[in-house]
Amino acid sequence: MTEGSHLTPPRILSIAGSDSSGGAGIQADIKTITMLGGYAMTAITAATAQNSQGLQAIAPLGGEFVATQIRSCVEDIGVDAIKIGMLHDVDIITHVAQALAPLDRNIPVVLDPVMVATSGAPLIAPDASQALQDQLFPLASLLTPNLPELGFLLGQELSDSTQMAEAAEQLSLRTGSAVLAKGGHTSDERIIDILFAPGERAVQFNHARLNTPHTHGTGCTLSSAIATLLGHGQPLEHAVRLGRQFVFQAIQNAPGFGQGNGPLGHQAVGRKKPD
């Protein structure tokens, strides 16, 4: 956090796509960062037309323009933590990596590798997936893949938390980054997430499954919550624990909007001050 008053909010930069329906992407990130006491900045990578029923259209922005947004924020406002979401193509990935490379490596970077849809279908081209791994994974402090994304990265079929834990360890050792493997897609009775960092003990988090279709933007919300809490100076394990609590409460308070997979209730979660 910035030197000075304890009331100064951490400066959190979200590099992600815009969700016109407000449930995910940049919009979910801004809501989350604000509710957790951070100052939200954005570098928008793509504009989308989407809602609770799916994605209708996408218009990616040019990589140089995305990089210029990043530099505009960092060079004037400064930054205490970064969240990276959907990066549509190699051009954007390359320019984001170039913009982030000169920054202090002590600035936490939470990368949500948005590559695979819930159905298992890839969301970005194969060359973009490889560029993401080659250029941005080395800059990430934490990767937050869900089960399909983790399996995609390792070329494995994963179904339960035991397989997920082994895969998270493999990915962490391969990349040198901490990995939070998210178990929402497993066959387990409860939601089990596993945090693995090189040289550290694995930490397991779990909670009951909520019987609701309104989970649009959970991955975006969790990654931006963790980034904000890291920006507050929280240690990684505690930031993950508090971030998961925030998401759980936001799902519990989902407003029920839309005819499909609706948004979370960010606005209903009590403003959480870091412990």
N, C-alpha and C positions, 0 to 999 in steps of 0.2 A: 504493500500500500504506500501511497505517497507520503513522504515525510511531512510532519506537521500535525494538525488536528486529528484526533481519533475519529472525528466525524467525516473526514474526507473519504469518499467512496472509492473502492478500487475501480480502475478503468479497464473495462472488459471489451475486447474487440471480437465480434462475431463475423466470421467469413463464411457466408452461406447463401443459399437461394432464398428468394422471397416467396412466401405462400400467401396467395391472394385471400384465402379463406381465414387466415390468421391462426391456424392451428399448429403449424409446424414452422421450420425454417427460421428466418430472421425474425418473424413476428413472435414466435414462441420464445426465441432467445431474448429479445428485448423485454418481454413480460417477466421472464424468469430472472434475468439479471436485475431488473428494477425491484422486483419483490424481495430479492435477497440483498438489497442494499448496495448494489453496484451501479456504476455509470456505464450505460450501454453505448457502444459505437458499432458501426457496421461497414463491411465491404461486401456488397451484394454481387453474387456470382451469376445469378440468373433470375429472370422474372418468370413466374409460373401462373397459369390459370388452373386452379385446383380447388377442390372442396372435399367434403366428407366421403364422396363417392368415387374419387379418383383424380387423376391428373388429366386435364383437357389440352393443355398446350404449355410449351416451354420456350423461352427465348434467352439463350445464354448471352452473357455480356463478354466483351473482348478481354483477353488476359491482361493486356496493358492497362486497361481502364480499371480492372479489379486491383491490380498492383498499385495504381495511383491512389485509389481509395484507401488502401492500407497505409501507404506512406503519408497521406494527408492526415490521417488520425495519429499515427505514431510520432511524426515529426513535430506536431503542435501540441496535442493533448497528452501524448504519452500512453503507455499501456502497462498494465499489471498482470494480465492473463489473456490468453487467446483461445477461442473456440473455433474449430474448423468443421463445417458441415459439407453439404453437397458441392462438389467441384465437377463441372460437367464434362470437361475435355482436357486434353493434354496442354493446350495453350494456356488455359486458366491455371492448371496445376503448376506448370513451369514458372509462370509469372508470380504466383503466390509464393512458391519456394524461393525465388530470387528476392522477393520483397522481405521475407522473414529471415533469410540467412544472416543478414548483418546484425540482427537483434541479439541482446544479451541472452545467453542460453539458460539463465536462471529464471527467465519469464516462462511460466507454465504454458504449455500448448496442449490442449485437449482436442484430439482429432477423432471425430465420429465418422468412420469410413462408410459413408452412404453409397453402397455399391450394388446391393441386392434387395429386390422387393420381397415382401412377405411371402409371395408365391414362389420365391427362389429365382425369379428372372433377373438377370443382370440389368442394372440401371445405367451403367456407363460402359463405353467401349473397352475391349480387352487391352488396347494400348494405353487407355487412360488409367485403367486399374494398375497396370505395371508401373506407369509413371508416378502414380500416387504412392506406391510402395517404395519406389527408388528415390523419389525426391522429397517426399513429405514425412514418411514414417521416421526417417532419421532425425527430424526436427521435433517430433512429438514427445511430450512427457508422458502422455497417456493416450492409449487407443481404446475405443469403446465399441467393439463390434457386437452385433447380435449373433445368434447361432448361425443363420444362413451366411452372414458375412464372414464369420470366423471359418466356417467350412469352405467357403469360396477361396479365402486367402491361402488355406493350407491344402486345398484340393482333396478334402475329405468329406464324407457323409457323417454328420453329427446328429445325435438324437437325444442324448441325456446329459446330465450334469457331470458325470464321470468323464465322458468323452470330451465335454466342453472344457473341463479343468485341464486335461492333458493338452488339449489344443491351445489353450491360453498360455500355458507354460512354454510350449513350442514357439508360439508367435513372439512372446516376450523375449525369449533367449535369442531368437533370430533377429529381432529388431533393436534390442537394447532398451525398448520402451516398456513402461508398465502397461498391462492389459487388463481392462475390466470387461470380462465376457458376460454378456447379458443373457439370462436364461428364460426369457419370456416365451421362446419358441420350443423349449424342450418338452418332453413327455412327463416331466416330474410333476407331482401333485402340487407342490409349492413353487413359487418363483425363486430360483436360486441364481445369484450373480456371484462371480468369483473374480477377485482382484489378485493378480500375480505381478510382482515386480522382481527383476533380477536381483538376487542376493537377499531377498526378503521372504518371509513366510507367506504362503497363500492365505488370503482372508476370504471367508465365505459369508455372504449376506443372504437372507431369505425372508420372504413374507408370503402371506396368503395370496392366492390369485383372486383378483376382483372380477366378478361376473358382469362385465360391461363391454359394449362395443366401442365405447368412447375413449380411445387410446391414441388418437392421431397426434403425433408430435412428441411421444414419450421419449424417444431417443434424443431429439433436439433439446428437449427440456432438461433431461438428465445431464447431457454433456455441458450445456451452458451453466447449469447449476453448479456442477463440479468446478468448472473454470472460475466462476464467481467466488466460490468458497476458497479455492486456492489463491485467488487474488486478494482475499481477506487475510491470507497468511495461514490458513488451516493446513495441517499435514494431510497427505493424500488419503489415507484410510478414513480419517474423520470427514474430509470433504465428500468422499464417496458415500459415507453413511448418511450425512445430512442431506446430500443431494437426492439420494433414494427416498428419504422421508418426504422431501418436498414433492417429488413426482407422485408418490403414493397418495398424498393428501390432495394433489391436483386432480388425480384420477377420481378419487372419492367425491370431489366437488365438481365433476364435469357437468356443464349446464344442459347437456342433452341436445345440442344443436345439430342439425343436419339429418339426412335420411340414411347415412352410412356410418363410417368410422369417425365419430365426432371428436371435437377438440377437448382439451383438458380445461379445468377451472383454475387457471393460474391466479386469477383475481381473488379467489376465495381462501387462498392459503395465507395464514397469518404471517406477517413479515418476520422472517426468522433471522435473528441476530446470531452470528457465530458464537458458540460457547467459549 
